[in-house]
Amino acid sequence: MSTSSKGDTGIHTETSNTGWVNIQNGVVLSRHQKKVKAVATGRRLAKRLATELTVHGRDGSVLQTASYVTPASPAVTP
């Protein structure tokens, strides 16, 4: 059940037929048996990709969001 919205480039941790998955842009990045493992992996992926993590419950509702977007570096003037 994909609850991630179109145009959203963040990581979504949500249920699947076999457990839990981390999805970005409709692509499954990882699969897990346990939610706790899926959330931990989703957090690592979101940090590495400097994006947002949205954790969904079994019913698709949003349980938690976290932003790991890094602010743009200031321009360096010579």
N, C-alpha and C positions, 0 to 999 in steps of 0.2 A: 504494500500500500504506500504509494508515493505521495507525500504531502508537501513536498518542496514546490514552491511556486515558480512559474516561468520567469526567467530573467534574474533569478536569485542565484548568485554564484557561490554562496556559502556552503558549508558542510551541514548536512542534516543527518542526525542519528534517528533511525526509525525502525519499526518492525518489518519483518518480511515473513515469508512462508516458513523459513528455516531458522529464524531467530531475530537477529538485529543486524542492520547494515548502516554504513556511512555512505551517503550519496552526495555527489556534487554535479550539478548540471545534468541530472538524469543518469549519471554514470556511477555504478557501484564501485567504491574505492576499497571497501573491506567488508567482510562478513564475520559475524561473531555469534556464538551460542548464548552468551550472557550479556545483558545490558551494560553492566558495569565495565566490562572490557571494551564494548563498542563505544561507550562515552569517552573512556580514557584514550582510545585510539583516535576518535573524532577530535578530541581536544588537541592531541599532538599534530594531527593533520592541519587543523585550523591555524595553529600557531606557526607551523612550517610554511603554510601558504598565505599567512597574514590575511585571514578572512574571518568570517563569523561562524559560530557553531550554534545550531538550533537542535535541541533534544526534544523529541516527540514522545508522547505516551502511547500505549497500545491503541488508544482510541483516536490517535492522530493529533490530539491537542498539544500545544506547545507547553512544555514543562519548564524549560530553561533556555536562555540564550546567553551567549558570551561573545564579545568582540575581541579579536586579536589583530585587528587592522592597525598597522603602524602608521603614524602620521608621516606625511611627506617630509623628507629631509629639507632643511632650509637651503636655499641657493647659496653657493659659496662665491663671494666676489673676490676677484684678484687684487 
